[in-house]
Amino acid sequence: MTETLSARELFRAAYENRYTWDSSFPGYSTDITVKQGDQLYTGKAHIDHDLTYEITDVSDEKANELIKGQVWEIAVHRVRKPFEETHGKNVFELGETDETGAIAISVSGKAMGDGYKVRNNEVSLVHRHIHGVVVTINTFSTIGTGEGYLAERYDSVYHDAKTGELKGSSQSEDTYEKIGKYYILTRRVIKEDQQGALIVTEYGFSHIKLLEPVAV
């Protein structure tokens, strides 16, 4: 007889199956290009072993903000946090299974109103309330690393938490390369709908070099 996993166990397994950098991660440096329409910007980034970062050599302020946002995204999604630290005060409940086999999980407790879907031990949908905005992310394809999965193609939709008004949407595609023992983002293409206009932004990360490990 097959035991049915509880909502908490199901979500925890998928959460812990995400690819993250381990405690030995030394950090890295990278050159960055940002292409938006006919505009091309360049810069450099340095992500330290503790996932703090520095952006340099960007002459355009708008491009600097774009790069800063992406480097922050890279760092925050590779942080390895224990499940109980992040979700210990949440309560999970199983919902319906959709036509793709994804199982809905609703959340109450500290993160009341949030929700997820889990399919094949991966989180395929994230629905979260963040600073007055409801963010819904659907993941359509992933990359298996043998040490957890990485999202490859996904879309994001943003609504005002109070009014439900659509604030924006985007479709993203990521490319990773294994540098040393770590998978690192080398390309990200984001297609955004901004007031009816399609804006395509392409980020390139090259000349990636792992930093020297910090002596203990």
C-alpha positions in Angstrom: 0.0 0.0 0.0 1.4 3.4 -1.0 1.4 6.0 1.7 0.0 9.4 0.7 2.3 12.3 1.4 0.9 15.1 3.5 0.8 18.6 1.9 3.7 19.7 4.1 5.9 16.6 3.2 5.1 17.0 -0.5 6.0 20.7 -0.6 9.0 20.3 1.6 10.4 17.6 -0.7 10.0 19.9 -3.7 11.4 22.9 -1.8 14.5 20.9 -0.9 14.8 19.7 -4.5 15.6 23.2 -5.8 19.2 23.7 -6.9 21.1 25.9 -4.5 24.8 26.7 -3.9 26.3 24.9 -1.0 28.3 26.4 1.9 31.5 26.0 0.0 30.4 28.3 -2.8 33.3 30.8 -3.3 31.5 33.4 -5.3 32.3 34.6 -8.8 32.9 37.5 -11.0 31.3 38.1 -14.4 31.0 40.5 -17.3 27.4 41.5 -18.1 25.7 42.7 -21.2 22.2 44.1 -21.4 20.5 44.3 -24.7 17.1 46.1 -25.0 15.9 47.0 -28.5 18.9 48.7 -30.2 20.5 49.6 -26.9 23.4 47.7 -25.6 24.9 48.2 -22.1 27.8 46.5 -20.3 29.0 46.1 -16.8 30.6 43.8 -14.3 29.4 42.0 -11.2 31.1 40.4 -8.2 29.0 38.0 -6.2 30.8 37.0 -2.9 30.7 33.7 -1.1 28.0 35.1 1.3 25.9 36.1 -1.8 26.5 39.8 -1.2 27.3 41.5 -4.5 28.8 44.6 -6.2 28.0 46.1 -9.6 30.7 48.1 -11.4 31.5 49.8 -14.7 28.0 50.5 -15.8 27.7 54.0 -17.2 23.9 54.1 -17.7 21.8 54.4 -14.5 18.8 52.6 -16.0 21.0 49.7 -17.0 22.6 49.7 -13.6 19.2 49.2 -12.0 18.4 46.4 -14.4 21.6 44.6 -13.7 21.3 45.1 -10.0 17.8 43.6 -10.1 19.1 40.5 -12.0 22.1 40.0 -9.8 19.9 40.2 -6.7 17.6 37.6 -8.3 20.5 35.3 -9.0 21.8 35.5 -5.5 18.4 35.2 -3.6 17.4 32.1 -5.5 20.6 30.2 -4.9 20.5 30.8 -1.1 20.1 27.5 0.8 17.7 28.1 3.7 16.3 25.3 5.9 12.7 24.6 5.2 11.6 25.2 8.8 13.3 28.6 8.8 11.4 29.7 5.7 8.1 27.8 6.2 8.0 26.7 9.8 5.1 29.0 10.7 3.0 28.0 7.6 0.3 25.4 7.4 -0.2 23.5 4.1 -3.3 21.8 2.7 -3.6 19.6 -0.4 -5.9 20.8 -3.2 -6.9 19.5 -6.5 -4.7 17.9 -9.1 -4.8 19.6 -12.5 -4.6 18.0 -16.0 -0.8 18.1 -16.0 -0.6 16.2 -12.7 0.4 19.2 -10.6 -1.1 19.1 -7.1 -2.3 22.4 -5.6 -1.2 23.3 -2.1 -2.8 26.2 -0.2 -1.0 28.0 2.6 -2.4 29.4 5.9 -0.6 30.7 8.9 2.2 33.3 8.5 1.9 33.2 4.6 -1.9 33.1 4.5 -3.3 33.3 1.0 -0.1 32.0 -0.7 -0.3 28.8 -2.8 1.9 26.4 -4.8 1.6 23.6 -7.2 4.0 20.6 -7.1 4.6 18.2 -10.0 7.3 15.5 -10.2 8.9 16.7 -7.0 9.3 20.3 -8.4 7.4 23.5 -7.6 5.6 24.2 -10.8 3.6 27.2 -9.6 4.2 29.9 -7.0 1.5 32.3 -5.9 2.7 34.8 -3.3 1.9 38.1 -1.7 4.9 40.3 -1.7 4.8 44.0 -0.6 1.3 44.6 -1.8 1.7 42.7 -5.0 0.4 39.2 -5.8 3.0 37.4 -7.9 2.1 34.2 -9.8 4.9 32.3 -11.5 4.3 29.3 -13.7 7.3 27.1 -14.6 7.0 25.3 -17.9 10.4 23.6 -18.1 13.3 22.9 -15.8 16.9 21.8 -15.9 18.0 18.7 -13.9 21.4 19.1 -12.4 21.6 15.9 -10.3 21.7 18.2 -7.3 18.3 19.8 -7.7 16.4 21.5 -10.5 16.6 24.9 -12.0 13.7 26.7 -13.7 14.3 27.2 -17.4 11.1 28.6 -18.9 8.6 30.4 -16.8 6.1 33.3 -16.8 5.3 35.8 -14.1 2.1 37.8 -13.6 1.7 40.6 -11.1 -1.6 41.9 -9.7 -2.4 44.6 -7.1 -3.1 42.7 -3.9 -6.0 45.0 -2.9 -7.7 45.8 -6.2 -6.7 42.7 -8.3 -5.6 45.1 -11.1 -3.1 43.6 -13.5 0.3 45.3 -12.9 2.3 43.5 -15.5 3.5 40.2 -16.9 6.6 38.6 -18.4 8.0 35.5 -20.0 11.5 34.4 -19.2 14.0 31.8 -20.4 17.2 31.0 -18.6 20.4 29.3 -19.7 23.0 27.8 -17.3 26.5 26.5 -17.5 28.4 24.4 -15.1 31.5 26.4 -13.9 33.7 24.2 -11.7 31.1 22.4 -9.6 28.4 25.1 -9.7 25.6 25.9 -12.2 25.7 29.6 -13.0 23.3 31.7 -15.1 24.9 32.7 -18.5 21.9 34.1 -20.3 18.4 35.3 -19.5 15.8 36.6 -22.0 12.8 38.4 -20.5 9.8 39.4 -22.7 7.6 41.9 -20.9 4.2 43.4 -21.7 4.5 47.1 -20.8 1.2 48.9 -21.4 0.5 46.9 -24.5 4.1 47.1 -25.9 6.4 44.1 -26.0 9.8 44.8 -24.4 12.5 42.2 -24.9 15.6 42.4 -22.6 18.5 40.0 -23.0 21.1 39.6 -20.3 24.4 37.9 -21.0 26.9 36.8 -18.4 30.4 35.9 -19.7 34.0 35.5 -18.5 32.7 33.9 -15.4 35.4 33.2 -12.9 35.0 31.5 -9.5 36.7 33.4 -6.7 39.3 31.9 -4.5 37.7 30.0 -1.5 37.7 32.0 1.7 40.2 30.6 4.2 38.6 29.3 7.4 
